[in-house]
Amino acid sequence: MSVIKADVGGYVGHSSIHMDLYDAAREMLEISKQKGEIIDYHVTHCGDDLELIMTHQKGIENSEIHGLAWDTFVMCTNIAKKLKLYGAGQDLLKDSFSGTVKGMGPGFAEMEFEERRSEPVIIFMADKTSPGAWNLPLYKIFADPFNTAGLVIDPAMHEGFVFEVLDIRKNRKILLSTPEEIYDLLMFIGATGQFVLKNVHRKDGLQAAVASTQKLSLIAGKYVGKDDPVMIVRCQSGLPAVGEVLEPFAFPHLVEGWMRGSHNGPLMPVATREANPSRFDGPPRVIAAGFQIAEGRLIGARDLFDDPAFDEARKKANQVADYMRRHGPFEPHRLGLEEMEYTTMPLIMKRLEERFFVSEENVLVESKA
């Protein structure tokens, strides 16, 4: 299963995508399906990101599958340019395809697995935020018994899970096992700007979840749009139930992103039709598309956040958005300086650099004694 996404042009501004992009992407993937290159596909969007969900038998990071996604994004970018959509092709950082979309701008999450007798899968897609947004939900899904009852009462889950943590600033990773290394895990993944979760496996090796970890600012060396991550989570039959996987999103936790990728805000779970962030270009949104997989066919999608049970989460998110917005340009609403390094703010600061002069206000003075 491959989930590959890109911002190929916003309608209007950064809020959504135009239907012409939908139609073009569906036509491209339908041709590929008829040729037998892929088994099935689903096209959707979250905010201004075009989301391609594909099943096939070619393995992960396959050049044909990634090439299909790249060609689809290029075609949609050309349409976006004709319509003068905002930021047309902003996630396509290279001029030509080089085998996979890794390091080229689009985000992706892929998982290879053998279908079980019943194979429920949830695809999470977010807009106006970064890969660290998945840290808290993944921890609660696979390590928190107050969220996931199966960790206590399901023999197949009782031994716990192994988390793959990426240090995206130093290009290294570590495997941590729960429950025995929960405190070590939390030490890292609480720093969502540097440490992000990539994979979760059951102790017997069965893969349970995978998330995109691409950071556009680190790839491009400057701010070119937020990363807008995606995630695949398998459910049931020795894995967390669908309801346990969705439960963490009933709490709209704070994530980085929002306006100009420079602010913290609540992650609001919404139906796909409401994944069109507009207030201060937000607040950040997340959608959940549920599928049953049958011989590779995508039976769905079920719009899992299109449920009044999440109304209180949306209400709370709006309240938190009000509170955070009152801070204006002050932290913690605005990101810390380390994260602002990749925005346009350093250009403004550089203009004022020569006006700084030495201050001895906090210089240590030795005692004469």
Residue pairs with C-beta under 8 A, 6 or more apart in sequence:
1 53
1 54
1 55
1 110
1 111
1 112
1 113
1 121
1 232
1 293
2 52
2 53
2 54
2 55
2 56
2 60
2 62
2 65
2 66
2 69
2 108
2 109
2 110
3 51
3 52
3 53
3 54
3 108
3 109
3 110
3 123
3 125
3 212
3 230
3 232
4 52
4 54
4 65
4 66
4 69
4 101
4 106
4 107
4 108
5 46
5 49
5 50
5 51
5 52
5 106
5 107
5 108
5 125
5 212
5 228
5 230
6 49
6 50
6 69
6 73
6 91
6 92
6 105
6 106
6 107
7 48
7 49
7 50
7 87
7 90
7 91
7 225
7 228
8 17
8 21
8 50
8 73
8 76
8 77
8 80
8 88
8 89
8 90
8 91
8 92
9 17
9 18
9 21
9 48
9 76
9 77
9 79
9 80
9 81
9 83
9 85
9 86
9 87
9 88
9 89
9 90
10 16
10 17
10 48
10 85
10 86
10 87
11 17
11 18
11 48
11 83
11 85
11 86
12 86
13 86
13 281
14 47
14 48
14 86
14 87
14 128
14 277
14 281
15 47
15 48
15 276
15 277
15 278
15 281
16 45
16 47
16 48
16 275
16 276
17 45
17 48
17 49
17 50
18 79
18 80
18 83
18 85
20 79
20 83
21 50
21 76
21 79
21 80
22 43
22 45
22 50
24 72
24 75
24 76
24 79
25 43
25 50
25 52
25 72
25 76
26 41
26 43
28 68
28 71
28 72
28 75
29 38
29 41
29 43
29 52
29 54
29 68
29 72
30 41
32 38
32 41
32 68
33 39
33 40
33 41
37 56
37 64
37 68
38 54
38 55
38 56
38 65
38 68
39 54
39 55
39 56
39 57
39 295
39 296
39 297
40 54
40 55
40 296
40 297
40 298
41 52
41 53
41 54
41 55
41 298
42 53
42 289
42 291
42 298
42 300
42 301
43 50
43 51
43 52
43 53
44 51
44 53
44 125
44 272
44 287
44 289
44 301
45 51
45 272
45 275
46 125
46 126
46 127
46 228
46 272
46 275
46 285
46 286
46 287
47 127
47 128
47 228
47 275
47 276
47 277
47 285
48 86
48 87
48 127
49 125
49 127
49 228
50 73
50 76
51 123
51 125
51 230
52 69
52 72
53 123
53 289
53 298
54 65
54 68
54 69
55 293
55 296
55 297
55 298
56 62
56 65
56 296
57 296
58 64
58 65
59 112
60 110
60 111
60 112
61 100
61 102
61 110
62 100
63 99
63 100
66 97
66 99
66 100
66 101
66 108
67 97
69 101
69 106
69 108
70 92
70 97
70 101
70 104
70 106
71 97
73 89
73 91
73 92
73 106
74 89
74 92
77 88
77 89
77 92
80 88
80 89
81 88
81 89
87 225
90 224
90 225
91 105
91 106
91 107
91 216
91 224
91 225
92 104
92 105
92 106
93 104
93 105
93 216
93 219
93 220
93 224
94 104
94 105
97 104
98 104
101 108
102 108
102 214
103 214
103 219
105 214
105 216
105 219
105 220
105 224
106 214
107 212
107 214
107 227
107 228
107 229
107 230
108 212
108 214
108 230
109 210
109 211
109 212
109 229
109 230
109 231
109 232
110 210
110 232
111 207
111 210
111 232
111 234
112 207
113 119
113 207
113 234
115 293
115 294
115 295
115 296
116 237
117 237
118 236
118 237
118 292
119 234
119 292
119 293
119 294
120 234
120 235
120 236
120 242
120 290
120 291
120 292
120 293
121 232
121 233
121 234
121 235
121 290
121 291
121 292
121 293
122 232
122 233
122 235
122 242
122 245
122 246
122 288
122 289
122 290
122 291
122 304
123 230
123 231
123 232
123 288
123 289
123 290
123 291
123 301
124 134
124 137
124 230
124 231
124 232
124 233
124 286
124 287
124 288
125 228
125 230
125 231
125 275
125 286
125 287
125 289
126 133
126 228
126 229
126 230
126 255
126 267
126 284
126 285
126 286
126 287
127 226
127 228
127 275
127 277
127 284
127 285
127 286
128 226
128 228
128 257
128 258
128 261
128 265
128 277
128 281
128 282
128 283
128 284
128 285
129 226
129 227
129 228
129 229
129 255
129 256
129 257
129 258
129 267
129 284
130 192
130 193
130 215
130 226
130 227
130 229
130 255
130 256
130 257
130 261
131 168
131 196
131 211
131 212
131 213
131 214
131 215
131 227
131 229
132 192
132 193
132 195
132 196
132 255
132 256
133 192
133 229
133 255
133 256
133 257
133 267
133 284
133 286
134 196
134 197
134 211
134 229
134 231
135 189
135 190
135 192
135 195
135 196
135 197
136 189
136 192
136 248
136 253
137 248
137 249
137 253
138 163
138 197
138 200
138 209
138 211
138 231
139 163
139 185
139 186
139 189
139 197
140 147
140 148
140 247
140 248
141 147
141 148
141 209
141 233
141 240
141 244
141 245
141 247
141 248
142 148
142 151
142 161
142 163
142 178
142 200
142 208
142 209
142 240
143 151
143 160
143 161
143 163
143 178
143 179
143 182
143 185
144 151
145 151
145 152
147 244
147 247
147 248
148 157
148 240
148 244
148 247
149 244
150 157
150 239
150 240
150 241
150 244
151 157
151 158
151 160
151 179
152 158
154 238
156 202
156 237
156 238
156 239
157 202
157 238
157 239
157 240
159 202
159 203
160 177
160 178
160 179
160 180
160 203
161 177
161 178
161 200
161 201
161 202
161 203
161 208
162 175
162 176
162 177
162 178
162 200
162 201
162 202
162 203
163 175
163 176
163 177
163 178
163 185
163 189
163 197
163 199
163 200
164 173
164 174
164 175
164 197
164 198
164 199
164 200
164 201
165 173
165 174
165 175
165 176
165 185
165 188
165 189
165 195
165 196
165 197
165 198
166 172
166 173
166 195
166 196
166 197
166 198
166 213
167 173
167 174
167 188
167 194
167 195
168 194
168 195
168 196
168 213
168 215
168 218
169 194
169 218
173 198
174 188
176 184
176 185
176 188
177 203
178 185
188 195
189 195
189 196
189 197
192 255
192 256
193 256
193 338
193 339
196 211
196 213
197 211
198 210
198 211
198 213
199 207
199 209
199 210
199 211
200 207
200 208
200 209
200 210
201 207
201 208
202 208
202 238
202 239
206 238
206 239
207 234
208 233
208 234
208 239
208 240
209 231
209 232
209 233
209 234
210 231
210 232
211 229
211 230
211 231
211 232
212 227
212 229
212 230
212 231
213 229
214 227
214 229
215 227
216 223
216 224
216 225
216 226
216 227
217 223
217 224
217 261
217 342
218 342
221 342
222 342
223 260
223 261
223 342
223 343
223 344
225 261
226 257
226 261
233 240
233 245
235 241
235 242
235 245
236 242
242 290
242 304
246 288
246 304
246 305
249 267
249 269
249 286
249 288
249 305
249 310
249 313
250 269
250 309
250 310
250 312
250 313
251 313
251 316
252 266
252 267
252 268
252 269
252 313
252 314
252 316
252 317
252 320
253 266
253 267
254 264
254 265
254 266
254 267
254 320
254 324
255 264
255 265
255 266
255 267
255 284
256 263
256 264
256 335
256 339
257 263
257 265
257 282
257 284
258 264
258 265
258 280
258 281
258 282
258 283
258 284
259 280
259 281
259 282
260 281
260 343
260 344
261 343
262 334
262 335
262 339
262 340
262 343
262 345
263 280
263 282
263 324
263 333
263 334
263 335
264 324
264 332
264 333
264 334
264 335
265 280
265 282
265 283
265 284
265 320
265 321
265 324
265 333
266 283
266 284
266 316
266 317
266 320
266 321
266 324
267 283
267 284
267 285
267 286
267 317
268 283
268 284
268 285
268 286
268 313
268 314
268 317
268 318
269 285
269 286
269 287
269 288
269 305
269 310
269 313
269 314
270 285
270 286
270 287
270 305
270 310
270 314
271 287
271 303
271 305
271 306
272 287
272 289
272 303
272 306
273 303
273 306
274 285
275 285
275 287
277 283
277 284
277 285
279 321
280 321
280 325
282 321
283 317
283 318
283 320
283 321
286 305
287 303
287 305
288 303
288 304
288 305
289 300
289 301
289 302
289 303
289 304
290 300
290 301
290 302
290 303
290 304
291 298
291 299
291 300
291 301
291 302
292 299
292 300
293 299
324 332
324 333
325 333
327 333
327 334
334 340
340 346
